[in-house]
Each structure stands twice: as structure tokens, then as C-alpha cells.
Amino acid sequence: MIPAPFDYEVAESVDQAVELLGSRDDAKLLAGGHSLIPLLRLRFARPALLVDIGRMDDLRYVRDAGEQLAIGAMTRHNDLQHNPLVQEHTPILSHTAGLIGDPQVRHRGTIGGSVAHGDPASDLPTVLTALDADLVVRGPGGERTVPAEEFFRGVFETALGPQDVLTEIRIPKLGAAGWTYVKFTRRAQDWATVGVAAVVRRTNGTIDAAAIALTNMGPTPVRARAAEGALKTPDDAAGAANVVAQESDPPTDTSGSADYRRHLATVLARRALEEAISR
Ligand SMILES: Cc1cc2nc3c(=O)[nH]c(=O)nc-3n(C[C@H](O)[C@H](O)[C@H](O)COP(=O)(O)OP(=O)(O)OC[C@H]3O[C@@H](n4cnc5c(N)ncnc54)[C@H](O)[C@@H]3O)c2cc1C
């Protein structure tokens, strides 16, 4: 289908984008366009105004910020996959970015668009939830920082207001922690039927801390606290995987039933935990 008519403006700064978003009742930002344009073409979204931030290269960066990496919202998936700072300090993010879609999607899609879209099948929001990332938002009232776990509110719903721009993602460096992200797809390049992010800190035979988050197992990324608490030693991977779906509320759709997803999450979590522990 052809999109419904809309006006189009190019924003050259975050402040200008915030102002333009406030100029109409139903204005939307356009970043890489790889989630929004399909919605426009299906007429599931009919904004009166598109505010294009795709040329704002000053939001496309990765910086070492001491104990964190600071990543600009316009940083593309392909940049995340290949950036040396991301590979060194948050390798789970570069690994996961490389699993998104196909090369065209990874060269156009941005981390900010992926987060702001709030699709429960997206991979990066799950990883950011497991990593306890902070999301920096600029709106008419100034700047605020929202923890990833509070940012995602429901299917396509986030903490962003109608005039807010997500500007930066701050991620604690992983140090020596073991990590992985695994996802199951029915066809190559599909969204995840289920995905599991795991980060494990261990000292010899003891697990000091674990973070586990799930993709497409509820309306938002799901933090699997029961499984995290069950992982005390490397031998607990299977036991922890058995309770990984405890806090989830998976959908039933053409990719699988809720029960199938619960089973798949258990299988993937066991693989993910064994891999993260062995790293
Ligand atoms: C064929 C295909 C396969 C895909 N496969 C996967 C996959 O396997 N895994 C996966 O995770 N994703 C997948 N995607 C989605 C892809 O990662 C998108 O690029 C991403 O979800 C959206 O990023 P974007 O920059 O294209 O955002 P856009 O489409 O431009 O915007 C998406 C939404 O976010 C808003 N927005 C964008 N930037 C900001 C910002 N800085 N501040 C506030 N709001 C903002 C827009 O207004 C819009 O509502 C796929 C997409 C396609 C087309």
C-alpha cells in the first residue's frame, strides 16, 4: 500500500527535533525508517508530520565514558557490530547487533530506533535490559535518564512522550563477565520467536551475579529474576533454565503458542547459561 499523506521536515539538532515534534498533534521521528516505513506503508501509522533525524551525525558515536560506554541514538546496528570499543567493553552488544535482520537492515537501522519502537520481538532492548543500561531522553522539560527496565512499558509503548527524543544509551562495561545472546528464528533473518540474553560473573566455582533477560516472552523484555537467583554455581544452569519462564507472559502468534515459547525459552536459557559460564 501507499502511505497516507504526511508533511516532512528535516531536523538538524535535537532541540529543533523537539520543537518540530511539538508543532503538530501527531508528529513522529524518522531515524533509519526500517520499522516506521513498513508501518506507514500498511497504514498502521498515519502521522501528520515526519521529523527526519537521519542526518544528525552528531548522534552517531560510541564514546568511552569511564565505567560506561556512551552510544549515540543514531548509531547503526552495523556500527555496533564492528566498533572496537563496543567489541572490547560490551561484546554482547556487537554480537547481538550482528544477528539483526540482514545487511541492509543493519546498515540503516539504529539503536535509538530499535529502543524507541518498543517492539517485544526486538533484540537490542533485551540485551540493554540485561546490562542495566540507562537511556538518556531529551524533551520539552529538559534531559532525563531512564533505566532500561523502566523504559519499556508495553507492546510498542515506552517511557517516551510525544515530544521526546532518545539521544544516548549508557551501558556499564562488562569487564570479565561471561555473556551471550541466543535467539531462535523460524527462517534466517526473522525476528526472534524467543531470545535469551545472559551475563554471568563468576569467581572459580561460584556465580557472583547473573543477569538474564528474554525477548518475545511478554509485552516488554522480561528480566528472569527467579532464574538469576537459582544460579549459584556453574552446575545450576539446567535448574535455573527450568524456572526462566516463571515471570513471563508469552504471546501466541503464527510463530508459536505461549506454551511452545515457554519450552523454547527453557532450552535456549540452558544453552545461553552454559555458554556464558564457559566464557
Ligand atoms: C526486514 C527486517 C528485518 C528486521 N529484523 C530484525 C531483527 O531480527 N531484530 C531486531 O531487533 N530488529 C529487526 N528489525 C528492525 C530494525 O532493527 C529497525 O531498524 C529498528 O527496530 C528501528 O530502527 P530505525 O532506526 O529503523 O527506526 P525507525 O523505523 O526510523 O523508527 C522506529 C520508531 O522509533 C521512533 N524513533 C526513532 N528514533 C528515535 C529517537 N532517537 N528518539 C525517539 N524516537 C525515535 C520513530 O518515531 C518510530 O516510532 C528488522 C527490520 C526489517 C525491515
The ligand as an ORCA input file, in Angstrom:
! r2SCAN-3c Opt
* xyz 0 1
  C      13.382     -6.985      7.174
  C      13.633     -6.505      8.569
  C      14.169     -7.394      9.488
  C      14.396     -6.979     10.803
  N      14.924     -7.879     11.691
  C      15.123     -7.505     12.961
  C      15.661     -8.424     13.912
  O      15.984     -9.576     13.612
  N      15.846     -7.975     15.187
  C      15.538     -6.701     15.575
  O      15.724     -6.357     16.744
  N      15.062     -5.799     14.682
  C      14.836     -6.176     13.408
  N      14.357     -5.264     12.509
  C      14.051     -3.881     12.965
  C      15.285     -2.991     12.791
  O      16.224     -3.312     13.796
  C      14.905     -1.495     12.881
  O      15.931     -0.805     12.290
  C      14.740     -0.908     14.245
  O      13.798     -1.621     15.004
  C      14.220      0.522     14.168
  O      15.285      1.383     13.944
  P      15.169      2.547     12.873
  O      16.360      3.403     13.069
  O      14.956      1.941     11.545
  O      13.872      3.326     13.423
  P      12.640      3.983     12.636
  O      11.929      2.939     11.845
  O      13.046      5.208     11.923
  O      11.740      4.417     13.896
  C      11.112      3.439     14.703
  C      10.285      4.161     15.792
  O      11.150      4.767     16.748
  C      10.958      6.186     16.781
  N      12.304      6.766     16.935
  C      13.370      6.504     16.157
  N      14.462      7.099     16.650
  C      14.083      7.736     17.773
  C      14.768      8.535     18.740
  N      16.098      8.774     18.658
  N      14.051      9.054     19.764
  C      12.714      8.817     19.869
  N      12.011      8.079     18.992
  C      12.691      7.543     17.953
  C      10.256      6.547     15.471
  O       9.458      7.696     15.601
  C       9.403      5.299     15.250
  O       8.229      5.358     16.016
  C      14.108     -5.640     11.194
  C      13.579     -4.727     10.252
  C      13.334     -5.171      8.957
  C      12.769     -4.190      7.969
*
